[in-house]
Amino acid sequence: MTSHSPSSPVRRGVPMPLWLQGLFELGSVAVLSWLLVLLTVLMVWLADGFDDLGLPGGFALSGQVWLLAHLVPLQVSLEPGAGLPATTGALTLVPLGLTLVPFALAWAAGRRLARACWEGQFWQPYLTGLAGYAGLGAGAALLFRTEEVSAAPWAGALFPLVPVALGAFVGAFRASRSLPGLIGVNAAAWVERTSQYSRWAGSYVWAVLRAGFLAAVAGVGIGGAVLAAALLWNWNDVVTVYQRLGTGAPGDTALTALQLGYLPNLVVWAFAWATGAGFDLGAGTHVSPLGTEPGPVPLLPVLAALPPEQLPAWALTVVVLPLLAGVLAGWWFVREGENHLDDWMAIRLPARWLTYPLSALLTGAFTGLVAGVLTMALSWIAQGSLGLGRLVQVGPDGLQVLLLFGAEVALGAAVGCALGPWLEREPPAAPLRPGAPAQAGRSAAGAEPAGPVAPEDSAAVPSPER
């Protein structure tokens, strides 16, 4: 992001005002993401995949899929037919694979907007662009509604802002590499004016947040590995379901596109299964390492990879994988973070045999809490309702994921923090004795303490604010 000073020249090469550029950039995200959905629907329609839908119906379907991909809940109302009663419900199971499309486009748009702004001006195109996006979402809810499927205009205006606002902001931050350049507030300068212990606390919290994020990413990777292994193991069953459906090339194409749209959801479900929490596939059907509760499931090829009703006892060893994610996070914390909690405890209490394992346990607990909250939010996004019959509860329980994965990561991170210094061949030294030189002490991560380490330093380092 361009730095700003009172004597800076007027921007060159910007053909439009910032607020208008924000409308154009984020408006392009809405149009391009819808055109991609429309193109897919038209390809299936041209291949006779929607015999009874027609071109106007395909046009409306593309808009409804666009809204659902933007987290907008759809109200479904089906007439009775084929021996089935009338059905009314809410469709809230979001295809996260399609949600990544506007997120990625907004990421690129945010980068372009950041490059076009002076320091502190990003809010102008950002907010005006989001306001325009909300208007387009409300218009889409009105334009693409049918007698069977509809969305509230207020939901069409608000829910699409979640992936677009997040994507644009992250993209702008990656382009500018400066949070003060985006928000116009220099937080680092404010931190420099605080006490030494306050700076320690801020550095420690930031390191814990990054370690928890790493554990959550590792957990999602575990889910992807589990899903891939299940599909490879049950590949013959998946192909058999395709053959039983007999939908031909157009139907198979539509089914595959549908499953690819829900692929991130399936990864999160597999991750929840690996934690022990499991997931639901409708009322009365629960899948976990303890076994699968029987019940009818949708006839989708990918669901042929579900585990059987009875699993061997060794299947519970899958919960070791989340523990390893915690160990990885703890080890990373020792390598890259600053364990100022351990530094502070070593200064206050010279009993190193107590402070070192206690700081490792507390750091592990904090890391597990962060990882659990992140994966709980991801589980909530990946679950929902299909609004039809029993399928009103599909996906994992976010609270169970928080409790189980958080506990697993906490235990693993504590082990990683405790063993990390020895893995780095820099075991933690004993705490400083009064009067010892500052260079004699090292933190649990093997780094020099960055703050007050001995009484002699009290004149050079400001004491913490009370």
Phi, psi and chi 1 to 4 in degrees:
 res  aa     phi    psi   chi1   chi2   chi3   chi4
   1 MET       -  138.0  178.1  168.0  -65.3      -
   2 THR   -67.4  132.3  -52.6      -      -      -
   3 SER   -74.4  156.1   61.3      -      -      -
   4 HIS  -120.9  138.8  174.2   70.9      -      -
   5 SER  -144.3  156.5   63.7      -      -      -
   6 PRO   -56.8  -28.0  -24.9   34.5      -      -
   7 SER   -95.3    9.5   59.4      -      -      -
   8 SER   -66.6  143.6  -63.0      -      -      -
   9 PRO   -71.5  166.1   27.0  -34.5      -      -
  10 VAL   -66.7  143.4  177.9      -      -      -
  11 ARG   -58.2  141.9  -68.0 -173.9  -51.7  -87.8
  12 ARG  -117.3  149.0  -63.5  178.0 -179.6  178.2
  13 GLY    80.2    7.5      -      -      -      -
  14 VAL  -103.1  107.0 -179.3      -      -      -
  15 PRO   -79.3   -3.1   29.5  -34.6      -      -
  16 MET  -149.0  159.3   62.0 -177.0   70.9      -
  17 PRO   -61.8  158.3  -18.8   29.7      -      -
  18 LEU   -62.0  -41.3  -73.4  177.2      -      -
  19 TRP   -64.1  -36.1   65.8  -92.5      -      -
  20 LEU   -72.4  -36.2 -175.4   57.5      -      -
  21 GLN   -65.6  -36.6 -172.0  170.4   -2.9      -
  22 GLY   -62.7  -42.3      -      -      -      -
  23 LEU   -61.8  -41.4  -71.0  174.2      -      -
  24 PHE   -68.1  -45.8  174.7   78.4      -      -
  25 GLU   -65.2  -51.3  -69.0  -73.4   -4.5      -
  26 LEU   -75.2  -28.9  -66.0 -172.2      -      -
  27 GLY   -63.4  -36.7      -      -      -      -
  28 SER   -64.1  -34.6  -60.6      -      -      -
  29 VAL   -60.5  -45.1  172.0      -      -      -
  30 ALA   -63.2  -45.6      -      -      -      -
  31 VAL   -67.8  -45.9  173.9      -      -      -
  32 LEU   -65.3  -41.9  -72.1  175.9      -      -
  33 SER   -64.8  -36.4   58.6      -      -      -
  34 TRP   -70.6  -39.2  172.3   67.8      -      -
  35 LEU   -62.9  -35.6  -72.7  177.1      -      -
  36 LEU   -64.1  -41.8  -70.9  174.8      -      -
  37 VAL   -66.5  -43.6  175.9      -      -      -
  38 LEU   -61.7  -41.4  178.3   62.5      -      -
  39 LEU   -62.2  -41.5  178.8   61.7      -      -
  40 THR   -63.5  -44.2  -55.5      -      -      -
  41 VAL   -63.7  -41.6  172.0      -      -      -
  42 LEU   -65.7  -36.3  -73.0  178.9      -      -
  43 MET   -64.0  -42.1  -70.5  175.8   61.0      -
  44 VAL   -67.3  -38.8  177.3      -      -      -
  45 TRP   -66.0  -40.9  176.9   75.6      -      -
  46 LEU   -65.6  -26.2  -70.2  173.9      -      -
  47 ALA   -89.3   17.2      -      -      -      -
  48 ASP    63.5   34.0  -63.1  -31.8      -      -
  49 GLY   -81.0  -20.6      -      -      -      -
  50 PHE  -125.6   77.3  -59.4  128.1      -      -
  51 ASP   -62.3  -43.0  -67.0  -25.6      -      -
  52 ASP   -95.2    0.7  -59.2  -30.6      -      -
  53 LEU   -86.2  -43.8 -164.9   60.4      -      -
  54 GLY    78.9  167.7      -      -      -      -
  55 LEU   -65.7  -44.8 -174.2   58.8      -      -
  56 PRO   -61.4  -37.0  -22.4   34.1      -      -
  57 GLY   -66.6  -38.2      -      -      -      -
  58 GLY   -65.2  -36.5      -      -      -      -
  59 PHE   -63.0  -45.6 -179.6   76.7      -      -
  60 ALA   -66.0  -37.7      -      -      -      -
  61 LEU   -62.8  -38.8  176.4   62.2      -      -
  62 SER   -62.4  -40.6   67.1      -      -      -
  63 GLY   -67.6  -37.2      -      -      -      -
  64 GLN   -68.2  -38.5  -66.3  161.0    1.5      -
  65 VAL   -65.7  -38.7  172.4      -      -      -
  66 TRP   -60.5  -43.7 -176.7   88.6      -      -
  67 LEU   -64.6  -44.1  -71.8  168.8      -      -
  68 LEU   -63.8  -38.4 -174.6   61.4      -      -
  69 ALA   -65.0  -22.4      -      -      -      -
  70 HIS   -95.2   23.0  -78.3   75.5      -      -
  71 LEU    73.4   12.4  -45.2 -178.3      -      -
  72 VAL   -82.1  122.8  179.6      -      -      -
  73 PRO   -70.6  140.2   23.3  -31.2      -      -
  74 LEU  -110.8  138.2  -58.4  178.0      -      -
  75 GLN   -93.2  122.1  -63.8  -63.4  -37.3      -
  76 VAL  -109.4  130.3 -179.7      -      -      -
  77 SER  -136.7  106.1  178.9      -      -      -
  78 LEU  -107.0  139.5  -60.1  179.8      -      -
  79 GLU   -74.2  154.1  -62.6  -68.5  -23.4      -
  80 PRO   -65.8  143.2   23.5  -33.7      -      -
  81 GLY  -175.7  155.6      -      -      -      -
  82 ALA    55.4   38.1      -      -      -      -
  83 GLY    77.1    5.9      -      -      -      -
  84 LEU  -105.1  143.9  -62.3  175.3      -      -
  85 PRO   -73.8  168.9   27.9  -34.1      -      -
  86 ALA   -64.2  142.6      -      -      -      -
  87 THR  -126.6  131.9  -57.9      -      -      -
  88 THR  -134.3  131.1  -59.1      -      -      -
  89 GLY  -170.9 -177.8      -      -      -      -
  90 ALA  -110.0  131.3      -      -      -      -
  91 LEU   -97.5  108.3  174.8   57.4      -      -
  92 THR  -125.3    3.3   60.4      -      -      -
  93 LEU   -80.1  102.0 -172.4   61.1      -      -
  94 VAL   -82.0  130.1  177.3      -      -      -
  95 PRO   -75.4   96.2   26.8  -31.6      -      -
  96 LEU   -63.9  -23.4  -65.0 -180.0      -      -
  97 GLY   -62.5  -36.3      -      -      -      -
  98 LEU   -78.1  -29.3  -63.9 -178.8      -      -
  99 THR   -63.8  -29.0  -53.7      -      -      -
 100 LEU   -66.2  -21.7  -66.9  175.9      -      -
 101 VAL   -67.0  -56.8  174.1      -      -      -
 102 PRO   -64.1  -30.6   21.2  -32.5      -      -
 103 PHE   -62.0  -46.2  178.0   86.4      -      -
 104 ALA   -67.0  -41.0      -      -      -      -
 105 LEU   -65.1  -39.0  -67.1  173.8      -      -
 106 ALA   -67.5  -34.5      -      -      -      -
 107 TRP   -56.7  -50.4  177.5  -57.7      -      -
 108 ALA   -63.9  -39.6      -      -      -      -
 109 ALA   -64.8  -39.8      -      -      -      -
 110 GLY   -62.6  -37.5      -      -      -      -
 111 ARG   -63.2  -42.4  -68.5  176.5   61.6   88.9
 112 ARG   -66.7  -39.3  -68.7 -169.5  -66.3  -91.7
 113 LEU   -66.8  -38.6  -69.8  176.3      -      -
 114 ALA   -63.2  -37.7      -      -      -      -
 115 ARG   -70.7  -21.1  -66.2 -167.7 -177.5  103.3
 116 ALA   -91.9   -2.5      -      -      -      -
 117 CYS  -110.8  150.6  -63.5      -      -      -
 118 TRP   -78.5  171.1  -65.1  115.0      -      -
 119 GLU   -60.6  129.5 -178.1  175.9  -11.2      -
 120 GLY    83.2   -0.3      -      -      -      -
 121 GLN   -98.5   -1.4  -70.6 -176.0  -30.0      -
 122 PHE   -61.3  -28.9  176.1   72.6      -      -
 123 TRP   -61.9  -28.8  -67.6  115.7      -      -
 124 GLN   -62.5  -59.3  -62.0  179.1   29.0      -
 125 PRO   -70.0  -28.3   26.6  -35.1      -      -
 126 TYR   -65.4  -51.0 -176.9   67.6      -      -
 127 LEU   -71.2  -41.0  -66.3 -180.0      -      -
 128 THR   -65.7  -37.4   54.2      -      -      -
 129 GLY   -65.0  -39.8      -      -      -      -
 130 LEU   -66.8  -37.0  -69.0 -180.0      -      -
 131 ALA   -62.6  -42.4      -      -      -      -
 132 GLY   -64.3  -38.2      -      -      -      -
 133 TYR   -64.6  -39.5 -150.2   96.9      -      -
 134 ALA   -62.1  -40.0      -      -      -      -
 135 GLY   -64.1  -40.3      -      -      -      -
 136 LEU   -66.0  -38.2  -68.9  174.6      -      -
 137 GLY   -64.7  -42.2      -      -      -      -
 138 ALA   -64.5  -39.6      -      -      -      -
 139 GLY   -64.2  -38.4      -      -      -      -
 140 ALA   -64.5  -38.0      -      -      -      -
 141 ALA   -63.0  -35.0      -      -      -      -
 142 LEU   -78.9  -37.5  -65.4  172.8      -      -
 143 LEU   -74.9  -38.2  177.5   62.4      -      -
 144 PHE  -100.5   14.0  -62.5  115.8      -      -
 145 ARG   -78.5  144.5   66.2 -172.8  -48.6  151.0
 146 THR  -129.5 -180.0   61.7      -      -      -
 147 GLU   -67.8  -27.8  -65.6 -178.3   -2.1      -
 148 GLU   -90.6  -36.1  -65.8   81.1   13.5      -
 149 VAL  -132.2  132.8 -177.8      -      -      -
 150 SER  -150.2  164.5   61.6      -      -      -
 151 ALA  -139.2  145.4      -      -      -      -
 152 ALA   -71.1  135.8      -      -      -      -
 153 PRO   -58.3  -37.3  -24.4   33.7      -      -
 154 TRP   -65.0  -35.6   66.6  -94.0      -      -
 155 ALA   -69.2  -37.8      -      -      -      -
 156 GLY   -65.3  -25.6      -      -      -      -
 157 ALA   -83.3  -34.8      -      -      -      -
 158 LEU   -94.0  -48.2  -64.9 -179.2      -      -
 159 PHE   -63.8  -38.0  -75.8   97.1      -      -
 160 PRO   -62.1  -19.1  -25.6   36.0      -      -
 161 LEU   -69.0  -21.0  -61.1 -177.0      -      -
 162 VAL   -64.9  -58.8  176.0      -      -      -
 163 PRO   -69.6  -32.8   24.7  -33.3      -      -
 164 VAL   -73.6  -44.8  174.5      -      -      -
 165 ALA   -63.7  -41.7      -      -      -      -
 166 LEU   -65.8  -45.7 -176.8   60.5      -      -
 167 GLY   -63.2  -43.5      -      -      -      -
 168 ALA   -65.7  -40.4      -      -      -      -
 169 PHE   -69.1  -43.6 -171.5   83.9      -      -
 170 VAL   -64.4  -41.5  173.3      -      -      -
 171 GLY   -63.1  -40.2      -      -      -      -
 172 ALA   -65.8  -39.4      -      -      -      -
 173 PHE   -66.1  -39.4  176.8   74.7      -      -
 174 ARG   -66.0  -31.0  -65.6  -69.6  -64.3  175.7
 175 ALA   -78.0  -40.2      -      -      -      -
 176 SER   -86.5  -28.2   64.8      -      -      -
 177 ARG    56.8   26.0  -62.2  -74.9 -175.6  174.0
 178 SER  -149.2  108.8  170.8      -      -      -
 179 LEU   -66.1  -39.4 -170.9   58.8      -      -
 180 PRO   -60.5  -32.2  -24.4   33.9      -      -
 181 GLY   -65.7  -25.9      -      -      -      -
 182 LEU   -87.4  -45.9  -66.8 -179.9      -      -
 183 ILE   -99.7   -8.3   63.7  177.8      -      -
 184 GLY    75.6   12.3      -      -      -      -
 185 VAL  -124.6  123.9  177.2      -      -      -
 186 ASN   -89.0   92.9 -167.4  -18.2      -      -
 187 ALA   -68.4  -31.9      -      -      -      -
 188 ALA   -63.0  -39.6      -      -      -      -
 189 ALA   -65.1  -36.1      -      -      -      -
 190 TRP   -67.2  -39.7  176.3   81.6      -      -
 191 VAL   -64.8  -35.9  170.8      -      -      -
 192 GLU   -62.8  -24.4  -72.6  -64.0  -32.3      -
 193 ARG   -87.5   -3.6  -65.7 -167.7  -64.4  -92.5
 194 THR   -87.8  179.0   61.0      -      -      -
 195 SER   -75.0  168.4   68.5      -      -      -
 196 GLN   -62.9  -43.2  178.1   70.2   20.2      -
 197 TYR   -66.6  -32.8  -77.0  170.9      -      -
 198 SER   -65.0  -40.2  -62.7      -      -      -
 199 ARG   -66.5  -38.7  -67.5 -165.5  -67.8  -87.8
 200 TRP   -58.5  -46.8  -83.8   15.8      -      -
 201 ALA   -62.2  -43.9      -      -      -      -
 202 GLY   -62.9  -43.1      -      -      -      -
 203 SER   -64.6  -40.2  176.5      -      -      -
 204 TYR   -66.3  -45.3  175.8   78.5      -      -
 205 VAL   -62.2  -42.0  169.1      -      -      -
 206 TRP   -63.4  -39.8  177.3 -124.1      -      -
 207 ALA   -66.3  -39.3      -      -      -      -
 208 VAL   -65.3  -40.6  167.2      -      -      -
 209 LEU   -61.4  -42.5  -69.4  175.5      -      -
 210 ARG   -68.8  -37.4  -70.9 -178.1  -68.9  165.0
 211 ALA   -65.8  -41.5      -      -      -      -
 212 GLY   -63.8  -38.3      -      -      -      -
 213 PHE   -63.5  -41.2  177.8   77.9      -      -
 214 LEU   -61.7  -41.2  175.7   62.2      -      -
 215 ALA   -63.5  -39.9      -      -      -      -
 216 ALA   -64.8  -42.0      -      -      -      -
 217 VAL   -63.1  -41.6  171.4      -      -      -
 218 ALA   -63.0  -36.7      -      -      -      -
 219 GLY   -63.1  -42.3      -      -      -      -
 220 VAL   -64.3  -38.4  174.4      -      -      -
 221 GLY   -61.8  -37.8      -      -      -      -
 222 ILE   -62.2  -41.9  -70.4  169.6      -      -
 223 GLY   -60.8  -41.9      -      -      -      -
 224 GLY   -63.0  -39.9      -      -      -      -
 225 ALA   -66.6  -41.2      -      -      -      -
 226 VAL   -64.5  -42.1  169.9      -      -      -
 227 LEU   -64.4  -44.2  176.8   62.4      -      -
 228 ALA   -62.2  -41.6      -      -      -      -
 229 ALA   -64.0  -40.1      -      -      -      -
 230 ALA   -65.7  -41.0      -      -      -      -
 231 LEU   -66.7  -41.2  -71.5  174.1      -      -
 232 LEU   -66.1  -39.2  -71.0  174.7      -      -
 233 TRP   -68.6  -33.5 -174.5  -97.0      -      -
 234 ASN  -112.0   28.1  -61.3  -80.2      -      -
 235 TRP   -60.1  -39.4 -176.4 -111.3      -      -
 236 ASN   -61.6  -38.7  -69.8  -26.4      -      -
 237 ASP   -67.1  -37.1  -64.2  -27.6      -      -
 238 VAL   -63.2  -45.3  173.0      -      -      -
 239 VAL   -64.8  -36.6  174.0      -      -      -
 240 THR   -62.5  -39.6  -60.2      -      -      -
 241 VAL   -64.4  -41.0  173.5      -      -      -
 242 TYR   -57.2  -44.6  -91.2  109.2      -      -
 243 GLN   -67.9  -37.5  -65.3  172.7  -15.2      -
 244 ARG   -65.9  -37.0  -73.4  179.1   54.7 -167.6
 245 LEU   -66.3  -37.9  -69.2  173.4      -      -
 246 GLY    58.7   40.1      -      -      -      -
 247 THR   -86.3   -5.2   54.8      -      -      -
 248 GLY    76.7 -177.0      -      -      -      -
 249 ALA   -60.9  -45.3      -      -      -      -
 250 PRO   -62.8  -44.7  -21.8   33.2      -      -
 251 GLY   -66.3  -40.1      -      -      -      -
 252 ASP   -63.6  -37.4  -69.2  -13.3      -      -
 253 THR   -64.2  -44.5  -57.8      -      -      -
 254 ALA   -64.2  -41.4      -      -      -      -
 255 LEU   -63.4  -42.9  -88.8  177.0      -      -
 256 THR   -65.4  -41.1  -57.1      -      -      -
 257 ALA   -62.9  -39.9      -      -      -      -
 258 LEU   -62.4  -44.4  174.4   65.4      -      -
 259 GLN   -68.9  -35.2  -66.8  172.1  111.6      -
 260 LEU   -66.3  -36.3  -71.8  175.9      -      -
 261 GLY   -62.4  -33.7      -      -      -      -
 262 TYR   -97.1   11.2  -78.2  102.7      -      -
 263 LEU   -60.2  -45.4 -178.8   60.4      -      -
 264 PRO   -60.5  -35.0  -24.0   35.1      -      -
 265 ASN   -61.3  -43.6  -57.6   65.5      -      -
 266 LEU   -63.7  -36.1  -62.6  173.6      -      -
 267 VAL   -63.3  -43.4  169.8      -      -      -
 268 VAL   -65.5  -38.5  176.4      -      -      -
 269 TRP   -63.4  -42.8  -62.9   -0.9      -      -
 270 ALA   -64.0  -37.3      -      -      -      -
 271 PHE   -62.5  -45.2  155.1   72.1      -      -
 272 ALA   -61.6  -35.8      -      -      -      -
 273 TRP   -63.8  -40.9 -177.9   85.7      -      -
 274 ALA   -67.7  -28.0      -      -      -      -
 275 THR   -75.1  -17.0   65.1      -      -      -
 276 GLY   101.6  -13.3      -      -      -      -
 277 ALA   -71.7  -36.5      -      -      -      -
 278 GLY    74.1 -170.1      -      -      -      -
 279 PHE  -152.6  162.1   58.4   92.2      -      -
 280 ASP  -102.7  148.5  -63.8  -39.2      -      -
 281 LEU  -126.2   54.0  -83.1  176.4      -      -
 282 GLY   104.5  168.8      -      -      -      -
 283 ALA   -63.2  123.9      -      -      -      -
 284 GLY    92.1   -2.5      -      -      -      -
 285 THR  -121.7  113.5  -57.9      -      -      -
 286 HIS  -129.2  136.1 -175.6   74.5      -      -
 287 VAL  -119.2  124.9 -177.0      -      -      -
 288 SER  -153.6  169.7   74.8      -      -      -
 289 PRO   -61.5  -18.2  -23.8   33.7      -      -
 290 LEU   -75.5  -12.5  -64.0  174.6      -      -
 291 GLY   134.4  172.1      -      -      -      -
 292 THR  -109.7  121.1  -59.3      -      -      -
 293 GLU   -72.4  124.2  -63.7 -177.5   12.2      -
 294 PRO   -65.8  150.5   25.4  -33.5      -      -
 295 GLY   171.3  154.1      -      -      -      -
 296 PRO   -65.1  140.2   22.6  -31.3      -      -
 297 VAL  -126.8  157.2  -62.1      -      -      -
 298 PRO   -58.9  146.1  -22.3   32.5      -      -
 299 LEU   -83.3   73.9 -164.6   59.6      -      -
 300 LEU  -112.9  137.6  -76.6  176.3      -      -
 301 PRO   -56.4  -39.3  -27.2   34.8      -      -
 302 VAL   -65.5  -26.7   69.8      -      -      -
 303 LEU   -74.3   -7.7  -63.9 -176.7      -      -
 304 ALA   -68.2  -13.4      -      -      -      -
 305 ALA   -87.1    5.3      -      -      -      -
 306 LEU   -62.2  145.0  -72.2  174.9      -      -
 307 PRO   -66.9  158.0   22.9  -32.4      -      -
 308 PRO   -69.9  173.0   25.7  -34.1      -      -
 309 GLU   -63.7  -41.2  -65.2 -176.9   14.2      -
 310 GLN  -110.7  125.3  -61.9  -64.3  -31.5      -
 311 LEU  -111.6  151.0  -70.6  171.4      -      -
 312 PRO   -66.4  159.0   21.0  -31.8      -      -
 313 ALA   -61.4  -30.3      -      -      -      -
 314 TRP   -70.5  -10.1   57.6  -98.3      -      -
 315 ALA   -62.7  -25.1      -      -      -      -
 316 LEU   -68.2  -15.4  -78.3  175.4      -      -
 317 THR   -67.0   -7.4   58.7      -      -      -
 318 VAL   -63.2  -23.5   72.0      -      -      -
 319 VAL   -69.3   -8.5  -60.7      -      -      -
 320 VAL   -67.0  -28.5  173.4      -      -      -
 321 LEU   -62.8  -46.7  -62.5  176.9      -      -
 322 PRO   -61.8  -32.3  -24.8   34.3      -      -
 323 LEU   -62.1  -39.6  -74.0  173.0      -      -
 324 LEU   -66.3  -33.4  -65.5  178.7      -      -
 325 ALA   -62.5  -37.9      -      -      -      -
 326 GLY   -67.3  -40.9      -      -      -      -
 327 VAL   -60.8  -41.7  173.0      -      -      -
 328 LEU   -60.9  -43.5  174.8   64.7      -      -
 329 ALA   -64.3  -41.8      -      -      -      -
 330 GLY   -64.8  -41.5      -      -      -      -
 331 TRP   -63.6  -42.3 -176.1   19.9      -      -
 332 TRP   -61.5  -40.1  177.8   92.3      -      -
 333 PHE   -59.1  -41.4 -178.8   89.4      -      -
 334 VAL   -67.1  -37.4  170.7      -      -      -
 335 ARG   -74.4  -44.2  -74.0  178.1   58.2   90.3
 336 GLU  -111.3  -23.8  -55.8  -66.6  -23.3      -
 337 GLY   -87.8 -177.1      -      -      -      -
 338 GLU  -128.0  105.1  -61.9  179.6    4.2      -
 339 ASN   -81.7   70.8 -164.8   -9.0      -      -
 340 HIS   -72.6  -17.3  -69.3  -48.3      -      -
 341 LEU   -63.0  -43.5  175.2   63.6      -      -
 342 ASP   -65.5  -39.0 -175.4   66.4      -      -
 343 ASP   -60.6  -46.2  -63.8  -25.7      -      -
 344 TRP   -64.2  -42.6 -179.8   84.8      -      -
 345 MET   -67.6  -36.0  -65.4  176.9   66.7      -
 346 ALA   -66.3  -32.5      -      -      -      -
 347 ILE   -73.7  -41.3  -67.1  171.0      -      -
 348 ARG   -76.0  -32.8  -65.2  -69.5 -179.4  176.0
 349 LEU  -134.0  113.1 -172.7   62.5      -      -
 350 PRO   -73.1   -5.6   25.8  -33.6      -      -
 351 ALA   -75.6   88.2      -      -      -      -
 352 ARG   -64.8  -31.6 -168.7   59.9  173.3  156.7
 353 TRP   -61.6  -21.0   60.0  -89.8      -      -
 354 LEU   -99.7  -44.8  175.0   62.5      -      -
 355 THR   -69.4  -36.0   59.5      -      -      -
 356 TYR   -67.1  -52.0 -179.0   62.3      -      -
 357 PRO   -65.7  -31.6   19.6  -30.4      -      -
 358 LEU   -67.1  -42.0 -178.3   58.7      -      -
 359 SER   -65.9  -35.0   67.1      -      -      -
 360 ALA   -65.9  -41.3      -      -      -      -
 361 LEU   -64.8  -43.7  -71.4  173.9      -      -
 362 LEU   -66.3  -42.3  -70.0  175.4      -      -
 363 THR   -63.3  -39.9  -60.2      -      -      -
 364 GLY   -62.5  -40.9      -      -      -      -
 365 ALA   -64.8  -43.1      -      -      -      -
 366 PHE   -64.9  -41.2  -63.5  148.2      -      -
 367 THR   -64.2  -42.3  -56.8      -      -      -
 368 GLY   -63.2  -36.6      -      -      -      -
 369 LEU   -63.8  -44.8  177.8   61.9      -      -
 370 VAL   -62.9  -47.9  173.1      -      -      -
 371 ALA   -62.5  -39.8      -      -      -      -
 372 GLY   -65.2  -41.4      -      -      -      -
 373 VAL   -65.9  -41.9  169.4      -      -      -
 374 LEU   -63.5  -45.3  -69.7  175.2      -      -
 375 THR   -73.1  -27.0   52.1      -      -      -
 376 MET   -64.0  -44.7  176.7 -176.6   66.6      -
 377 ALA   -62.0  -41.2      -      -      -      -
 378 LEU   -65.6  -37.3 -168.0   59.3      -      -
 379 SER   -67.2  -38.8  -60.7      -      -      -
 380 TRP   -63.7  -38.9  -80.9  -17.4      -      -
 381 ILE   -69.1  -35.0  -64.3  174.8      -      -
 382 ALA   -83.0   -6.3      -      -      -      -
 383 GLN  -108.9  166.1   61.3   90.4   32.6      -
 384 GLY   171.7 -156.4      -      -      -      -
 385 SER  -131.0  141.5  168.7      -      -      -
 386 LEU   -90.0   -4.7  -69.9  176.5      -      -
 387 GLY    69.8   12.2      -      -      -      -
 388 LEU  -128.4  123.6  -58.8  173.7      -      -
 389 GLY    54.4 -126.1      -      -      -      -
 390 ARG   -75.1  -17.6  -61.5  172.6   49.7 -101.5
 391 LEU   -83.1   51.9  -58.6  177.2      -      -
 392 VAL  -100.3   -1.6  -66.6      -      -      -
 393 GLN  -143.3   98.0 -174.4  177.7   -5.1      -
 394 VAL  -128.9  124.5  180.0      -      -      -
 395 GLY   118.8 -178.2      -      -      -      -
 396 PRO   -82.8  161.9   28.8  -32.9      -      -
 397 ASP   -88.9  115.9 -173.9  -32.3      -      -
 398 GLY   -60.7  -37.0      -      -      -      -
 399 LEU   -67.6  -40.1 -175.9   58.0      -      -
 400 GLN   -65.1  -38.5  -68.9 -175.2   10.5      -
 401 VAL   -63.2  -41.9  171.3      -      -      -
 402 LEU   -58.4  -48.1  165.0   64.8      -      -
 403 LEU   -68.3  -47.6  -64.0  176.2      -      -
 404 LEU   -74.6  -51.5  -69.2  176.5      -      -
 405 PHE   -67.3  -37.6 -174.4   63.7      -      -
 406 GLY   -60.6  -43.0      -      -      -      -
 407 ALA   -67.1  -40.5      -      -      -      -
 408 GLU   -65.3  -43.6  -68.4  157.8   -7.1      -
 409 VAL   -67.5  -38.9  168.6      -      -      -
 410 ALA   -59.5  -45.9      -      -      -      -
 411 LEU   -64.7  -46.1  179.6   58.5      -      -
 412 GLY   -65.9  -40.2      -      -      -      -
 413 ALA   -66.2  -36.8      -      -      -      -
 414 ALA   -62.2  -41.5      -      -      -      -
 415 VAL   -65.4  -42.1  172.6      -      -      -
 416 GLY   -63.8  -40.1      -      -      -      -
 417 CYS   -66.4  -37.7  -72.0      -      -      -
 418 ALA   -71.9  -37.6      -      -      -      -
 419 LEU   -92.0  -15.2  -61.5 -178.5      -      -
 420 GLY   -54.5  -47.6      -      -      -      -
 421 PRO   -59.8  -37.5  -25.3   35.1      -      -
 422 TRP   -72.6  -34.6  -80.8  -84.5      -      -
 423 LEU   -64.3  -31.1  -65.3  175.2      -      -
 424 GLU   -87.2    3.0  -64.6  -61.9  -46.1      -
 425 ARG    61.3   32.6  -61.4 -177.8  179.6  179.8
 426 GLU  -136.4   73.0  -67.1 -176.8   -6.0      -
 427 PRO   -62.5  147.7   22.1  -32.5      -      -
 428 PRO   -63.3  136.4   24.9  -33.5      -      -
 429 ALA   -83.2  166.7      -      -      -      -
 430 ALA   -67.5  156.4      -      -      -      -
 431 PRO   -66.8  160.1   25.4  -34.0      -      -
 432 LEU   -69.3  141.6  -67.8  175.0      -      -
 433 ARG   -87.3  150.1  -62.7 -175.0  -57.7  -86.2
 434 PRO   -54.3  129.3  -23.9   33.6      -      -
 435 GLY    92.4   -5.6      -      -      -      -
 436 ALA   -76.0  150.5      -      -      -      -
 437 PRO   -66.8  151.5   22.5  -32.3      -      -
 438 ALA   -62.2  -29.6      -      -      -      -
 439 GLN   -73.1   -7.9  -71.6   76.0   10.7      -
 440 ALA   -80.5  -16.5      -      -      -      -
 441 GLY  -107.0  147.6      -      -      -      -
 442 ARG  -134.4  154.0  -59.4 -176.7   67.4   85.3
 443 SER   -78.7  178.1   67.1      -      -      -
 444 ALA   -65.7  -24.0      -      -      -      -
 445 ALA   -85.4    1.0      -      -      -      -
 446 GLY    85.6   11.3      -      -      -      -
 447 ALA  -108.6  158.1      -      -      -      -
 448 GLU   -67.9  133.8  -63.6  -72.1  -13.4      -
 449 PRO   -57.4  135.9  -21.5   32.2      -      -
 450 ALA   -92.3    8.6      -      -      -      -
 451 GLY  -137.2 -154.2      -      -      -      -
 452 PRO   -65.9  120.5   22.0  -30.9      -      -
 453 VAL  -117.9  -10.8  -66.7      -      -      -
 454 ALA  -155.8  156.8      -      -      -      -
 455 PRO   -57.1  -30.9  -25.3   33.8      -      -
 456 GLU   -64.9  -20.7  -73.2   80.5   -6.2      -
 457 ASP   -85.3   -2.6  -64.0  -29.4      -      -
 458 SER   -64.5  -25.5   58.8      -      -      -
 459 ALA   -78.5  -25.3      -      -      -      -
 460 ALA   -93.0  -26.1      -      -      -      -
 461 VAL  -112.7  129.2 -179.5      -      -      -
 462 PRO   -65.0  142.6   22.2  -32.3      -      -
 463 SER   -75.8  155.8   60.4      -      -      -
 464 PRO   -66.6  147.5   23.9  -33.2      -      -
 465 GLU   -73.3  140.6  -64.4  175.8   -3.6      -
 466 ARG   -99.6      -  -62.5 -173.9 -179.1  -86.3
